[in-house]
Amino acid sequence: MAEIATIARPYAEALFKVCTREAGAGSNAATVWVDELAAIAASSQLRQLADSPKVTDDQLFDVIVGVMRSQLPEQGRNFLRTVIENRRVQALPEIAVQFRALVNRSQGTSDAVVYSAFPLDAGTLADVGATLEKRFGRKLNLSVQLDEALIGGVRVEVGDEVLDTSVKARLEQMKAALTA
């Protein structure tokens, strides 16, 4: 949605500037609480609460901070107050996406999601990560999601690039070759 992306961009850029100015590499720590704020803001219940004219900005702030698992630092509190006062709570998930992209760009890294049919232990994930970093030519921040439909193998998404070595993909390729 282009409108939300346009609304989110200045917030993400301002937060990135503040985080890098105040803490240097502190933007890594900020990604944790920004992602948590985004997850909370994505809740339909919170959106209903934010849209209610009976709920004050302070009440909404207290609810969000109360739901968070981690402690929100002072810069996070100031950021959240600004977002609430400007009625931009619905943009928090997109702000988090754009903020993470800025952090990744500054560090020369990318986020990668590894879809696997089975859980991966730490050693296997480290091996897969090293191979993927060579393949994509940059450092990757790996996260793993289970997808039993893959049958076996892995499917990796790095931005808009996809590497699919799953059994499901190979079966689909065979099917396409046989029916062509």
Backbone bond lengths (Angstrom), bond angles and torsions (degrees), N, CA, C in turn:
res aa  C-N    CA-C-N  psi(-1)  N-CA   C-N-CA  omega(-1)  CA-C   N-CA-C  phi
1 M - - - 1.439 - - 1.536 107.88 -
2 A 1.315 115.80 112.41 1.458 122.09 -173.72 1.526 112.13 -63.46
3 E 1.316 117.97 -37.65 1.455 120.59 -177.07 1.528 111.47 -62.81
4 I 1.317 117.02 -46.98 1.474 120.71 179.12 1.529 109.71 -63.73
5 A 1.327 117.72 -39.81 1.465 120.66 178.82 1.524 110.61 -62.43
6 T 1.312 116.89 -39.47 1.461 121.20 178.83 1.517 111.27 -67.22
7 I 1.321 116.69 -39.68 1.468 121.64 177.99 1.526 110.14 -66.90
8 A 1.326 117.16 -40.37 1.461 122.13 -174.10 1.526 113.38 -73.51
9 R 1.322 117.89 -30.34 1.468 121.30 -172.94 1.533 113.66 -54.50
10 P 1.338 120.20 -52.35 1.473 117.63 -178.47 1.527 113.74 -63.72
11 Y 1.328 117.17 -32.25 1.466 119.99 177.93 1.524 110.30 -67.23
12 A 1.334 116.72 -44.74 1.468 121.12 -179.90 1.523 110.46 -63.91
13 E 1.322 116.94 -43.44 1.467 120.17 -179.41 1.528 111.63 -66.06
14 A 1.325 116.88 -42.08 1.467 120.05 179.35 1.532 110.85 -65.05
15 L 1.319 116.62 -43.15 1.461 120.23 179.06 1.528 110.46 -63.43
16 F 1.321 117.06 -41.16 1.457 121.29 178.87 1.526 110.65 -61.58
17 K 1.331 116.86 -44.31 1.469 120.71 179.21 1.524 111.12 -62.18
18 V 1.320 116.60 -43.51 1.461 120.27 179.89 1.526 110.52 -64.38
19 C 1.326 116.77 -44.82 1.472 120.25 -177.93 1.521 111.80 -65.03
20 T 1.318 117.75 -41.47 1.468 119.51 -179.31 1.520 111.38 -74.14
21 R 1.321 117.30 -32.55 1.468 120.09 179.12 1.525 110.58 -70.34
22 E 1.338 117.37 -44.02 1.457 120.95 -174.56 1.516 113.87 -79.58
23 A 1.334 116.38 -34.37 1.461 117.48 -173.05 1.518 113.99 -128.11
24 G 1.309 119.14 6.49 1.459 120.30 -178.40 1.512 110.00 66.01
25 A 1.323 116.30 -100.92 1.458 120.58 178.86 1.523 111.30 -86.96
26 G 1.322 117.72 13.75 1.455 122.33 -179.20 1.504 114.08 -65.48
27 S 1.325 116.80 -9.29 1.454 119.40 178.23 1.529 110.79 -64.34
28 N 1.350 117.65 -22.34 1.461 120.04 175.27 1.524 110.72 -64.57
29 A 1.321 116.51 -44.43 1.462 120.62 178.61 1.521 109.99 -66.69
30 A 1.321 116.41 -35.44 1.462 120.33 -179.48 1.526 111.63 -66.46
31 T 1.329 117.97 -31.58 1.472 119.03 -179.85 1.519 110.94 -60.33
32 V 1.322 117.18 -30.75 1.467 120.33 -179.37 1.529 110.19 -64.95
33 W 1.335 116.61 -52.12 1.464 117.92 -177.58 1.522 112.20 -75.52
34 V 1.325 118.36 -28.67 1.466 119.86 175.78 1.520 109.97 -66.03
35 D 1.335 117.01 -43.18 1.469 120.35 177.36 1.524 111.55 -63.47
36 E 1.328 116.69 -37.44 1.461 120.16 178.30 1.528 111.01 -67.10
37 L 1.321 117.21 -42.13 1.466 120.30 175.65 1.523 110.72 -60.87
38 A 1.318 116.83 -40.22 1.469 121.03 179.71 1.522 111.26 -63.80
39 A 1.327 116.40 -42.20 1.464 119.95 179.06 1.523 111.11 -63.82
40 I 1.307 116.63 -40.25 1.467 120.33 178.65 1.521 110.13 -66.65
41 A 1.340 116.69 -43.70 1.464 120.94 -178.32 1.521 112.24 -67.74
42 A 1.319 117.73 -22.91 1.462 120.95 179.48 1.529 112.10 -74.48
43 S 1.309 117.22 -13.54 1.461 122.13 -179.67 1.534 110.37 -67.57
44 S 1.308 115.61 132.25 1.470 119.93 179.09 1.533 110.94 -64.99
45 Q 1.320 117.11 -32.44 1.461 120.61 178.85 1.532 110.96 -65.71
46 L 1.329 116.92 -40.76 1.456 119.53 179.04 1.530 110.28 -68.62
47 R 1.311 116.54 -38.05 1.466 119.00 178.53 1.531 111.00 -63.21
48 Q 1.322 117.20 -39.13 1.463 120.24 175.95 1.526 110.33 -61.70
49 L 1.319 115.07 -43.99 1.463 120.38 179.28 1.531 110.50 -62.43
50 A 1.329 117.09 -43.87 1.465 121.32 -178.78 1.527 111.46 -65.95
51 D 1.336 117.33 -31.52 1.463 121.24 -178.82 1.527 112.97 -82.28
52 S 1.320 116.71 -11.52 1.459 120.37 -177.82 1.524 110.76 -73.01
53 P 1.320 117.46 128.75 1.470 119.64 178.32 1.533 112.97 -71.85
54 K 1.316 117.23 -14.82 1.466 120.88 -179.49 1.535 112.83 -81.74
55 V 1.331 117.20 -14.59 1.463 121.54 -176.67 1.526 109.06 -94.49
56 T 1.327 116.00 126.21 1.464 120.64 179.09 1.532 110.03 -81.27
57 D 1.322 115.13 164.19 1.462 120.40 177.80 1.532 111.16 -59.91
58 D 1.332 116.70 -40.93 1.463 120.27 179.65 1.525 112.01 -64.72
59 Q 1.333 116.58 -39.71 1.466 119.93 178.12 1.525 110.74 -64.16
60 L 1.336 117.10 -43.60 1.458 120.81 179.15 1.528 110.44 -63.54
61 F 1.315 116.78 -42.87 1.467 121.51 177.20 1.522 110.34 -58.40
62 D 1.335 116.73 -47.65 1.467 120.89 -178.91 1.528 111.65 -62.39
63 V 1.326 117.41 -38.48 1.475 120.42 178.95 1.521 109.91 -64.42
64 I 1.320 116.71 -47.99 1.467 119.71 -177.65 1.521 110.98 -63.37
65 V 1.315 117.43 -46.97 1.471 120.73 180.00 1.530 110.28 -64.57
66 G 1.328 117.11 -35.98 1.460 120.92 179.04 1.517 113.83 -67.20
67 V 1.327 117.15 -28.86 1.461 121.66 -179.09 1.526 111.81 -82.50
68 M 1.319 116.98 -24.09 1.465 120.41 -176.52 1.528 111.31 -63.30
69 R 1.335 114.73 141.45 1.456 121.18 177.83 1.526 111.15 -81.33
70 S 1.325 115.90 -35.22 1.468 119.60 -179.28 1.520 110.38 -98.13
71 Q 1.316 115.14 164.43 1.464 121.58 178.52 1.527 108.24 -78.36
72 L 1.313 117.10 130.86 1.455 121.90 179.51 1.526 108.92 -87.67
73 P 1.355 118.31 119.34 1.468 120.10 -179.71 1.531 110.97 -69.11
74 E 1.314 115.96 171.31 1.462 120.98 -176.47 1.526 112.08 -59.09
75 Q 1.336 117.13 -42.38 1.470 118.26 179.17 1.524 110.61 -65.79
76 G 1.317 117.74 -31.51 1.461 121.49 176.02 1.521 111.35 -68.91
77 R 1.326 116.17 -39.35 1.467 120.37 177.86 1.537 110.30 -64.44
78 N 1.323 116.49 -43.27 1.466 120.10 178.75 1.528 110.76 -63.97
79 F 1.321 115.82 -42.40 1.457 120.73 178.62 1.529 110.96 -61.36
80 L 1.335 116.73 -47.43 1.462 121.07 -179.33 1.521 111.03 -63.01
81 R 1.317 117.94 -41.91 1.475 120.52 177.74 1.530 111.01 -60.31
82 T 1.324 117.02 -41.59 1.464 120.93 178.70 1.526 111.06 -63.54
83 V 1.315 116.37 -44.45 1.473 120.53 179.74 1.526 110.45 -62.51
84 I 1.316 116.73 -42.80 1.475 120.77 -179.50 1.524 110.54 -67.32
85 E 1.325 117.08 -46.03 1.470 120.43 -178.53 1.524 112.38 -61.36
86 N 1.337 116.57 -31.71 1.461 121.10 -179.80 1.533 112.54 -91.88
87 R 1.328 116.18 7.57 1.472 122.03 177.85 1.534 112.03 57.36
88 R 1.331 115.86 47.45 1.462 121.73 -178.12 1.528 113.07 -119.67
89 V 1.325 117.12 25.37 1.467 120.67 -178.92 1.521 110.77 -59.69
90 Q 1.342 117.03 -36.47 1.460 120.54 -178.63 1.531 111.67 -65.53
91 A 1.330 117.98 -17.83 1.461 121.63 -179.52 1.530 112.77 -89.25
92 L 1.322 118.77 -6.34 1.465 121.00 -176.72 1.532 114.04 -56.25
93 P 1.349 120.31 -42.42 1.469 118.00 177.66 1.532 112.83 -59.98
94 E 1.315 117.67 -41.70 1.468 120.76 178.74 1.525 111.02 -70.70
95 I 1.320 117.64 -35.38 1.470 120.61 175.95 1.526 109.07 -59.71
96 A 1.327 116.83 -42.56 1.465 121.00 179.84 1.528 111.24 -63.08
97 V 1.326 116.95 -41.83 1.469 121.05 178.74 1.525 110.26 -61.53
98 Q 1.316 116.63 -47.67 1.463 120.37 -178.51 1.528 111.76 -68.93
99 F 1.327 116.97 -36.48 1.462 120.72 177.44 1.526 110.19 -62.78
100 R 1.332 116.46 -45.51 1.467 120.53 179.61 1.530 110.43 -62.32
101 A 1.329 117.27 -38.45 1.468 120.59 178.08 1.530 110.67 -63.05
102 L 1.325 117.25 -40.20 1.462 120.70 177.75 1.525 111.34 -65.20
103 V 1.320 116.55 -42.73 1.470 120.76 178.56 1.524 109.76 -62.85
104 N 1.336 116.66 -45.87 1.463 120.19 179.96 1.522 111.68 -61.40
105 R 1.321 116.58 -44.19 1.462 120.62 -179.48 1.524 110.31 -61.54
106 S 1.336 117.50 -41.19 1.466 120.42 -178.64 1.530 111.85 -68.08
107 Q 1.325 116.92 -26.72 1.464 120.85 -177.98 1.526 113.00 -100.49
108 G 1.327 116.94 -3.86 1.467 120.16 -179.03 1.512 112.96 70.45
109 T 1.327 117.27 31.76 1.464 121.61 -179.63 1.523 110.17 -120.94
110 S 1.321 114.74 172.79 1.463 121.29 175.24 1.518 108.92 -141.35
111 D 1.327 115.97 152.55 1.463 120.75 173.99 1.522 108.11 -83.89
112 A 1.316 116.15 139.35 1.458 121.38 178.62 1.520 108.55 -132.99
113 V 1.330 115.84 135.38 1.457 121.01 176.07 1.523 107.05 -110.29
114 V 1.322 115.74 123.86 1.456 122.02 178.07 1.526 107.38 -103.73
115 Y 1.324 115.75 114.47 1.465 121.06 176.39 1.512 107.15 -94.35
116 S 1.320 115.94 128.45 1.457 121.09 -177.25 1.519 109.50 -134.94
117 A 1.337 116.04 148.21 1.459 120.49 177.69 1.524 111.04 -74.50
118 F 1.324 116.23 -22.72 1.464 121.28 -177.37 1.526 109.69 -131.19
119 P 1.341 117.79 155.34 1.468 119.79 177.19 1.529 110.83 -61.49
120 L 1.322 116.75 141.79 1.462 121.86 179.14 1.522 109.16 -105.02
121 D 1.355 116.59 130.34 1.460 118.83 176.64 1.531 109.12 -78.18
122 A 1.309 116.58 170.03 1.466 121.71 -174.10 1.524 112.22 -60.81
123 G 1.314 117.73 -39.68 1.468 121.24 -179.56 1.517 112.12 -65.80
124 T 1.318 116.03 -45.01 1.459 120.60 178.68 1.519 110.50 -64.16
125 L 1.330 116.37 -42.14 1.460 120.52 179.79 1.530 110.58 -63.75
126 A 1.319 117.94 -37.91 1.465 121.48 177.59 1.526 110.57 -64.28
127 D 1.338 117.02 -41.90 1.464 120.84 177.91 1.523 111.24 -64.50
128 V 1.328 116.42 -45.20 1.460 121.21 178.45 1.534 109.46 -62.32
129 G 1.323 116.51 -42.16 1.461 120.77 179.44 1.524 112.47 -61.15
130 A 1.327 117.07 -43.97 1.469 120.70 179.32 1.529 110.82 -62.94
131 T 1.332 116.60 -42.73 1.462 120.88 178.40 1.523 111.29 -64.12
132 L 1.327 116.48 -43.31 1.463 120.58 -179.24 1.531 111.76 -66.83
133 E 1.342 117.12 -37.26 1.461 120.02 178.90 1.524 110.68 -63.70
134 K 1.344 117.19 -37.09 1.466 120.63 175.34 1.529 109.85 -67.07
135 R 1.311 116.82 -42.89 1.477 122.27 -177.31 1.529 111.82 -64.84
136 F 1.335 117.45 -43.40 1.457 121.06 -176.61 1.532 112.94 -93.06
137 G 1.337 117.15 -11.19 1.456 121.32 175.25 1.516 115.32 71.42
138 R 1.303 117.31 27.62 1.470 120.83 176.79 1.523 109.36 -158.62
139 K 1.326 115.74 163.28 1.460 121.09 177.94 1.523 108.38 -71.83
140 L 1.325 116.14 138.91 1.462 121.26 -177.21 1.519 111.27 -119.31
141 N 1.326 115.22 141.50 1.465 122.55 171.81 1.522 105.96 -97.93
142 L 1.320 116.30 102.81 1.466 120.80 -173.20 1.521 113.04 -86.58
143 S 1.325 114.60 140.28 1.461 121.36 167.23 1.524 106.38 -133.93
144 V 1.317 116.39 149.69 1.461 121.14 -175.37 1.517 109.62 -117.14
145 Q 1.325 115.46 136.44 1.457 121.53 173.92 1.518 108.20 -130.04
146 L 1.323 115.63 138.10 1.452 120.11 178.84 1.524 110.25 -82.95
147 D 1.343 115.45 137.66 1.457 122.77 177.04 1.526 107.08 -144.01
148 E 1.319 116.15 93.75 1.462 121.19 -175.59 1.521 112.94 -64.03
149 A 1.332 117.89 -19.60 1.464 121.44 179.80 1.528 111.77 -66.82
150 L 1.327 118.60 -16.62 1.461 121.07 -179.65 1.523 112.65 -72.04
151 I 1.309 118.24 -17.68 1.468 126.90 -179.52 1.524 110.79 70.90
152 G 1.306 118.54 -49.89 1.457 124.02 179.20 1.515 108.90 -166.72
153 G 1.337 116.89 170.45 1.457 119.98 -178.97 1.519 111.73 77.58
154 V 1.334 116.06 -167.44 1.452 121.16 -179.39 1.526 110.53 -137.00
155 R 1.319 113.82 158.11 1.463 122.67 173.01 1.522 105.42 -127.42
156 V 1.327 116.80 127.98 1.462 121.29 -174.71 1.521 109.18 -119.78
157 E 1.331 116.39 132.17 1.454 122.35 174.87 1.524 108.35 -118.30
158 V 1.335 115.04 121.87 1.456 122.39 175.86 1.522 106.03 -123.81
159 G 1.335 115.41 100.62 1.463 119.21 -174.79 1.523 109.68 62.97
160 D 1.320 116.60 -120.79 1.457 119.96 179.22 1.528 112.26 -100.42
161 E 1.334 117.26 7.71 1.460 121.97 177.20 1.527 109.80 -96.28
162 V 1.346 115.81 140.52 1.461 120.98 -179.62 1.521 108.86 -129.23
163 L 1.314 116.25 133.04 1.458 123.15 173.72 1.524 106.17 -119.99
164 D 1.324 116.65 112.24 1.459 120.67 -174.43 1.520 109.82 -116.83
165 T 1.331 116.71 106.39 1.468 122.04 177.55 1.526 110.37 -114.17
166 S 1.322 116.06 25.67 1.462 119.89 -177.00 1.520 111.15 -80.10
167 V 1.311 115.75 158.65 1.461 122.20 176.51 1.525 109.76 -62.34
168 K 1.312 116.91 -38.46 1.467 121.03 179.01 1.530 110.69 -58.87
169 A 1.327 117.85 -44.79 1.467 121.46 179.79 1.519 111.04 -64.71
170 R 1.315 117.12 -40.09 1.473 120.50 179.20 1.522 111.05 -65.98
171 L 1.335 116.73 -39.38 1.465 119.96 177.22 1.536 111.12 -64.75
172 E 1.334 116.48 -39.21 1.463 120.35 177.83 1.526 111.18 -65.99
173 Q 1.341 117.48 -36.68 1.460 121.01 176.86 1.525 110.86 -65.56
174 M 1.338 116.40 -41.31 1.463 120.72 177.82 1.513 110.85 -64.23
175 K 1.309 117.68 -41.72 1.460 122.37 178.92 1.533 110.33 -61.55
176 A 1.340 115.65 -44.49 1.471 119.77 179.37 1.523 111.35 -63.51
177 A 1.333 116.79 -38.91 1.457 120.59 179.69 1.527 111.90 -67.81
178 L 1.334 116.09 -37.71 1.479 120.27 -178.50 1.519 112.59 -74.42
179 T 1.328 116.93 -31.12 1.466 119.32 -178.08 1.530 112.89 -91.33
180 A 1.336 117.36 -5.69 1.483 119.82 -179.16 1.501 112.36 -81.21
